[in-house]
Amino acid sequence: MRISVKADYAIRAAAELAAAQGGGPVKAETIADAQGIPLKYLLNILGELNRANIVRSRRGSGGGFELARLPSAVTLAELIRAVDGPLANVHESRPEELTYHGASASLQEVWIAVRASLRQVLESVTLDHLVRGTLPVSVSALAHGDDAWAARPSPRGKPATAAGNGRPDSI
């Protein structure tokens, strides 16, 4: 699975709004500067989050964006779905819609298990968890597992880590 730039930006923007909860609307420029997100792209993302009823916008000189619900009620899965659609698709189809035959007959079950694993993590982490830095124990346990941070070689010849930070660039 790859997390799109759009989903990453949506989560980071929503985290900024969660951190500012109760302080009034936050201007898009403020979010863009704080997270290093191009403003035009951010405005499109905030529009999608607005249509999904995750954020709301206010016009005028004191306007900006704010969460439509409490940070504890917004999951990372919901944010990803709002900007990218379903968490796990195979060739633009949901795993339960697929049929495999012969040697690959069990593949549908694998894709459904992958989706269930993604849901287990992404539906359990809220913006409140993210902003407070207190992830659910189950998520922390996975992140601190024996080789969770170990990069796997890419058969495409791409670098195994992103931006030299030592963390894998894909899941």
Secondary structure, DSSP 8 states (H G I E B T S, - for coil): ----HHHHHHHHHHHHHHHTTTS--B-HHHHHHHHT--HHHHHHHHHHHHHTTSEEEE-STT-EEEESS-GGG-BHHHHHHHHH--S--BTTB-GGG----GGGTTHHHHHHHHHHHHHHHHTT-BHHHHHHT---HHHHHHHTSTTTT-----TT---SBSTTSSSBS--
